[in-house]
Amino acid sequence: MSEPVIIAHGGAWAIPDNLVEAHVNGVREAVATAWRVLEGGGSALDAVEEAVVVMEDDDSFDAGRGSFLNREGKVQLDALLMDGATLRAGGVGCVEHIANPIRAARKVLSESPHIYFVAEGAERFAREHDIPLCPNEDLIIPREVERLRAFQATAAGAQTGLFSPMISHDTVGAVALDRSGNIAAATSTGGTLNKAPGRLGDSSLIGCGCYADNESAAVSTTGWGEPIMKLVLAKWAADRVASGNLPAWVAAEAMNYLKKRVNGHGGIIILSASGRFGLAHNTPRMAWASRTPRELSSGINCVP
């Protein structure tokens, strides 16, 4: 029997001092919720789902309600989760009327022969599987309306500043190990501020922003999606764990690789089926929390 582990992240960027407490509290609450699942004998898959739901419901993060707005002033959400025991995965992309897209992604994993649904098809699937839909306006908060207005006014439509590490990348994610020795990963996001409608980032793509395999590792990434996609970074990291490298080393190396190969930035959390884990970021700060039977840890700008 394995000792359970849960790690969550809440984004990697230059988190301002006045937002640090909200971010730390958010990831700690996500870990606390997931820990109750694991402590009660629940699966890693259930644990990562519940951790992400907590962060989707917390408007401190770029996931669920409170997410960044796209160029047209709408929230468009992406999410994926993956089961390391079976390699089954479920994802949704570009959904505009689902407050908790990770719930819909779980239904795809559990109740569909497919892996991925997008836009209207994803929302139709969700409705057919008792996931409630909501008006897009319910997902929009005044802070993000003002953020988009200010960005569009200063950037004058240019995209050059869109991917700076100073711009918020509050994508959320979690990885977990349960008592049965299985691992799972989940990632959810509202994407990039002022993104073009229909744009998908790395978060909901298998092997890019999320991956899990009992024979290697569970991985969730955050940051600038396009470079992460080019490197299929989550799978790259998992393969290195499978080759015998420690997750802590792989996490740091992944961030070096991301920067050197494609000038990308972000953060990563990695957990092996043996319970070893690592996290790293090449941005000024990353929100994270972890829980094992012996320790609860959290932080905002340093790796434990």
C-alpha positions as CSV (number, residue, x, y, z in Angstrom):
1,M,0.0,0.0,0.0
2,S,1.3,3.4,-1.0
3,E,1.4,6.6,1.2
4,P,-0.8,9.2,-0.6
5,V,0.7,12.5,-2.0
6,I,-1.0,15.5,-3.5
7,I,0.6,18.6,-5.1
8,A,-1.2,21.5,-6.6
9,H,-0.1,24.6,-8.5
10,G,-1.9,27.9,-9.1
11,G,0.1,29.5,-11.8
12,A,3.6,30.8,-12.5
13,W,4.3,34.4,-13.2
14,A,5.3,37.6,-11.4
15,I,2.5,37.3,-8.7
16,P,2.2,40.7,-7.1
17,D,2.7,41.0,-3.3
18,N,-0.9,41.9,-2.8
19,L,-2.1,38.7,-4.4
20,V,0.3,36.3,-2.7
21,E,-1.9,35.5,0.3
22,A,-4.9,34.7,-1.9
23,H,-2.8,32.4,-4.1
24,V,-1.3,30.5,-1.2
25,N,-4.6,30.2,0.5
26,G,-6.2,28.9,-2.7
27,V,-3.6,26.2,-3.4
28,R,-3.6,25.1,0.3
29,E,-7.4,24.8,0.2
30,A,-7.2,22.7,-3.0
31,V,-4.6,20.4,-1.3
32,A,-6.7,20.1,1.9
33,T,-9.8,19.1,-0.1
34,A,-7.8,16.5,-2.2
35,W,-6.2,15.2,0.9
36,R,-9.5,14.3,2.5
37,V,-10.3,12.3,-0.6
38,L,-6.9,10.4,-0.5
39,E,-7.0,9.9,3.3
40,G,-10.5,8.3,3.0
41,G,-9.1,5.8,0.5
42,G,-10.3,7.7,-2.6
43,S,-8.5,7.5,-6.0
44,A,-5.8,9.8,-7.3
45,L,-8.2,10.7,-10.1
46,D,-10.9,11.8,-7.7
47,A,-8.3,13.8,-5.7
48,V,-7.0,15.8,-8.6
49,E,-10.5,16.5,-9.8
50,E,-11.6,17.9,-6.5
51,A,-8.4,19.9,-6.1
52,V,-9.0,21.6,-9.4
53,V,-12.6,22.3,-8.7
54,V,-11.6,24.2,-5.6
55,M,-9.3,26.4,-7.7
56,E,-11.8,26.8,-10.6
57,D,-14.3,28.1,-8.0
58,D,-11.7,30.6,-6.6
59,D,-11.6,33.7,-8.7
60,S,-7.9,34.3,-7.7
61,F,-6.9,31.9,-10.5
62,D,-7.2,31.8,-14.3
63,A,-9.6,28.9,-14.3
64,G,-13.4,28.7,-14.1
65,R,-15.1,31.9,-12.8
66,G,-12.7,34.9,-12.9
67,S,-10.7,33.6,-15.8
68,F,-9.0,36.0,-18.3
69,L,-11.3,37.3,-21.1
70,N,-10.5,36.6,-24.7
71,R,-10.3,39.3,-27.4
72,E,-14.1,39.5,-27.6
73,G,-14.6,39.8,-23.8
74,K,-15.7,36.2,-23.2
75,V,-14.4,33.4,-20.9
76,Q,-13.3,30.3,-22.8
77,L,-12.1,27.4,-20.7
78,D,-10.0,24.3,-21.3
79,A,-9.4,21.3,-19.0
80,L,-8.0,17.8,-19.0
81,L,-7.4,15.0,-16.5
82,M,-5.6,11.7,-17.0
83,D,-5.5,8.4,-15.1
84,G,-2.0,6.9,-14.8
85,A,-3.3,3.4,-14.2
86,T,-5.2,3.1,-17.4
87,L,-3.9,6.0,-19.6
88,R,-7.5,7.0,-20.0
89,A,-8.0,10.8,-20.4
90,G,-10.8,13.3,-20.8
91,G,-10.6,16.8,-22.0
92,V,-12.8,19.8,-23.0
93,G,-11.7,22.9,-24.9
94,C,-13.1,26.3,-25.7
95,V,-16.2,25.9,-23.5
96,E,-18.1,29.1,-22.6
97,H,-20.9,27.8,-20.4
98,I,-19.4,25.4,-17.9
99,A,-18.2,26.7,-14.6
100,N,-16.2,23.6,-13.7
101,P,-14.7,22.3,-17.0
102,I,-12.7,19.7,-15.1
103,R,-16.1,18.0,-14.1
104,A,-17.0,17.8,-17.8
105,A,-13.5,16.4,-18.6
106,R,-14.0,13.7,-15.9
107,K,-17.3,12.7,-17.6
108,V,-15.5,12.4,-20.9
109,L,-12.9,10.1,-19.3
110,S,-15.4,8.0,-17.5
111,E,-18.4,7.9,-19.9
112,S,-17.2,8.4,-23.4
113,P,-15.1,6.3,-25.9
114,H,-13.6,9.6,-27.0
115,I,-10.9,11.7,-25.3
116,Y,-11.7,15.2,-26.3
117,F,-14.7,17.5,-27.0
118,V,-14.6,21.2,-27.9
119,A,-16.9,24.2,-28.0
120,E,-20.6,23.4,-28.6
121,G,-20.0,19.7,-28.8
122,A,-18.3,19.7,-25.4
123,E,-21.2,21.6,-23.9
124,R,-23.8,19.3,-25.5
125,F,-21.9,16.3,-24.0
126,A,-21.8,18.0,-20.6
127,R,-25.5,18.7,-20.6
128,E,-26.3,15.1,-21.6
129,H,-24.3,13.9,-18.7
130,D,-25.9,16.2,-16.1
131,I,-23.2,18.9,-16.0
132,P,-25.0,22.2,-15.6
133,L,-24.5,25.0,-18.1
134,C,-24.4,28.6,-17.2
135,P,-24.5,32.0,-18.9
136,N,-21.0,33.1,-19.9
137,E,-21.7,36.3,-18.0
138,D,-21.7,34.2,-14.7
139,L,-18.0,33.5,-15.3
140,I,-17.0,37.1,-15.8
141,I,-15.9,39.3,-13.0
142,P,-15.3,43.1,-13.0
143,R,-11.6,42.7,-12.4
144,E,-11.1,40.9,-15.7
145,V,-13.3,43.3,-17.6
146,E,-11.0,46.1,-16.4
147,R,-7.9,44.1,-17.1
148,L,-8.9,43.4,-20.7
149,R,-9.9,47.0,-21.2
150,A,-6.6,48.3,-19.9
151,F,-4.6,45.8,-21.9
152,Q,-6.3,46.5,-25.2
153,A,-6.0,50.2,-24.6
154,T,-2.2,50.1,-24.0
155,A,-1.4,47.3,-26.4
156,A,-3.5,48.8,-29.1
157,G,-4.2,45.3,-30.4
158,A,-0.6,44.2,-30.4
159,Q,0.2,40.7,-29.2
160,T,3.9,41.3,-28.3
161,G,3.3,41.7,-24.6
162,L,0.8,38.9,-24.3
163,F,3.3,36.2,-23.2
164,S,5.5,38.1,-20.9
165,P,6.3,36.4,-17.5
166,M,5.0,39.6,-15.9
167,I,1.5,38.9,-17.4
168,S,-0.6,36.5,-15.3
169,H,-0.5,32.8,-16.0
170,D,-2.7,31.5,-13.3
171,T,-3.5,28.1,-14.9
172,V,-4.2,25.5,-12.2
173,G,-3.3,21.9,-11.8
174,A,-2.8,19.0,-9.5
175,V,-1.0,15.6,-9.4
176,A,-1.8,12.8,-6.9
177,L,-0.8,9.4,-5.7
178,D,-3.3,7.2,-3.9
179,R,-3.1,4.3,-1.5
180,S,-3.4,1.8,-4.3
181,G,-0.2,3.2,-5.9
182,N,-2.0,4.9,-8.8
183,I,-1.2,8.4,-10.0
184,A,-3.3,11.0,-11.9
185,A,-2.9,14.6,-13.2
186,A,-5.3,17.4,-14.0
187,T,-5.0,20.9,-15.5
188,S,-7.6,23.6,-16.0
189,T,-7.3,27.1,-17.5
190,G,-9.0,30.2,-18.9
191,G,-6.1,30.6,-21.3
192,T,-4.2,33.8,-22.1
193,L,-5.5,37.3,-21.7
194,N,-6.9,38.8,-25.0
195,K,-6.4,35.5,-26.8
196,A,-8.1,35.0,-30.2
197,P,-11.5,33.2,-29.9
198,G,-11.0,29.5,-30.4
199,R,-7.4,29.4,-29.3
200,L,-6.3,26.3,-27.4
201,G,-3.3,26.3,-25.2
202,D,-1.3,23.5,-23.7
203,S,-3.3,22.9,-20.6
204,S,-5.9,20.5,-22.0
205,L,-3.6,18.7,-24.4
206,I,-2.3,15.3,-23.5
207,G,1.5,15.4,-23.0
208,C,1.7,19.1,-23.1
209,G,0.0,20.6,-20.1
210,C,-1.0,17.4,-18.5
211,Y,0.1,13.7,-18.5
212,A,-0.1,10.7,-16.2
213,D,1.3,7.1,-16.5
214,N,2.0,4.8,-13.6
215,E,5.1,3.7,-15.3
216,S,6.6,7.2,-15.4
217,A,5.0,10.2,-13.7
218,A,2.0,12.5,-13.3
219,V,2.8,16.0,-14.6
220,S,0.9,19.3,-14.8
221,T,2.4,22.5,-16.3
222,T,1.5,26.2,-16.3
223,G,2.8,29.2,-18.2
224,W,3.1,30.3,-21.8
225,G,1.2,27.6,-23.7
226,E,2.6,27.7,-27.2
227,P,6.3,26.9,-26.3
228,I,5.1,24.2,-23.9
229,M,3.1,22.6,-26.7
230,K,6.1,22.7,-29.1
231,L,8.1,20.6,-26.7
232,V,5.2,18.3,-25.5
233,L,6.7,19.2,-22.2
234,A,4.7,17.1,-19.8
235,K,5.4,13.9,-21.7
236,W,9.1,14.9,-22.1
237,A,9.3,15.2,-18.3
238,A,7.5,12.0,-17.6
239,D,9.8,10.1,-20.0
240,R,12.8,11.3,-18.1
241,V,11.4,10.1,-14.8
242,A,10.8,6.7,-16.5
243,S,14.5,6.7,-17.5
244,G,15.4,6.8,-13.8
245,N,15.8,10.5,-13.1
246,L,14.4,12.0,-9.9
247,P,11.3,14.2,-10.4
248,A,13.0,17.2,-8.6
249,W,15.9,17.1,-11.1
250,V,13.6,16.6,-14.1
251,A,11.4,19.6,-13.0
252,A,14.4,21.9,-12.9
253,E,15.7,20.5,-16.2
254,A,12.3,20.9,-17.9
255,M,12.3,24.6,-17.1
256,N,15.9,25.0,-18.4
257,Y,14.9,23.1,-21.6
258,L,11.8,25.3,-22.0
259,K,13.8,28.5,-21.8
260,K,16.8,27.4,-23.8
261,R,15.0,25.6,-26.6
262,V,12.0,27.9,-27.3
263,N,12.5,30.9,-24.9
264,G,9.4,29.8,-23.0
265,H,8.5,30.4,-19.3
266,G,6.3,28.7,-16.8
267,G,6.2,26.1,-14.1
268,I,5.8,22.4,-13.6
269,I,4.9,19.8,-10.9
270,I,5.9,16.1,-11.2
271,L,5.0,13.1,-9.1
272,S,6.2,9.5,-9.6
273,A,4.3,6.4,-8.6
274,S,7.0,5.9,-5.9
275,G,5.9,9.1,-4.2
276,R,8.8,11.2,-5.2
277,F,8.0,14.7,-6.5
278,G,9.5,17.9,-7.8
279,L,8.4,21.3,-8.8
280,A,10.2,24.2,-10.6
281,H,9.5,27.4,-12.4
282,N,11.5,29.9,-14.4
283,T,9.1,32.8,-13.7
284,P,9.5,35.2,-10.7
285,R,6.9,33.3,-8.7
286,M,4.8,30.1,-8.7
287,A,2.0,29.3,-6.3
288,W,2.1,25.7,-5.0
289,A,1.2,23.4,-2.1
290,S,1.9,19.8,-1.3
291,R,0.7,17.3,1.3
292,T,2.1,13.9,2.4
293,P,1.3,11.9,5.5
294,R,4.3,13.7,7.2
295,E,4.1,17.2,5.9
296,L,2.0,20.0,4.6
297,S,4.0,22.6,2.6
298,S,3.2,25.6,0.4
299,G,5.0,28.5,-1.1
300,I,4.9,31.3,-3.7
301,N,8.4,31.9,-5.0
302,C,10.7,29.1,-4.0
303,V,11.1,25.4,-4.5
304,P,11.0,23.4,-1.2
